[in-house]
Amino acid sequence: MDTFYRSLRSIPFRRGPKRWVGGIAGGLSAKFGWDPTLVRIVILLSFILPFIGVATYLVAWVLLPWQDNTIPLERVFPGTQRPL
């Protein structure tokens, strides 16, 4: 599992500091320089699509690291090492 968590941390995306719920919209807006409100609206509109919007958001919420490199999934299934 350590290799899996290490590969997730190597993705150049972190949940944003300007977060409301999970930080996904804040992270996207920070990464690409977009307006956070616009990104939130697009994400909410994607929830209308069956399965795709909510499922994608939940997967991102579980797998993407926070600003301090911690991963929510790692709290449930810890590896042998702690994040750097």
Stockholm file with secondary structure:
# STOCKHOLM 1.0

chainA/1-84         MDTFYRSLRSIPFRRGPKRWVGGIAGGLSAKFGWDPTLVRIVILLSFILPFIGVATYLVAWVLLPWQDNTIPLERVFPGTQRPL
#=GR chainA/1-84 SS CHHHHHHHHHSSCCCCSSCSSSSHHHHHHHHHTCCHHHHHHHHHHHTTSTTHHHHHHHHHHHHSCCTTSCCHHHHHSCCSSCCC
#=GC SS_cons        CHHHHHHHHHSSCCCCSSCSSSSHHHHHHHHHTCCHHHHHHHHHHHTTSTTHHHHHHHHHHHHSCCTTSCCHHHHHSCCSSCCC
//
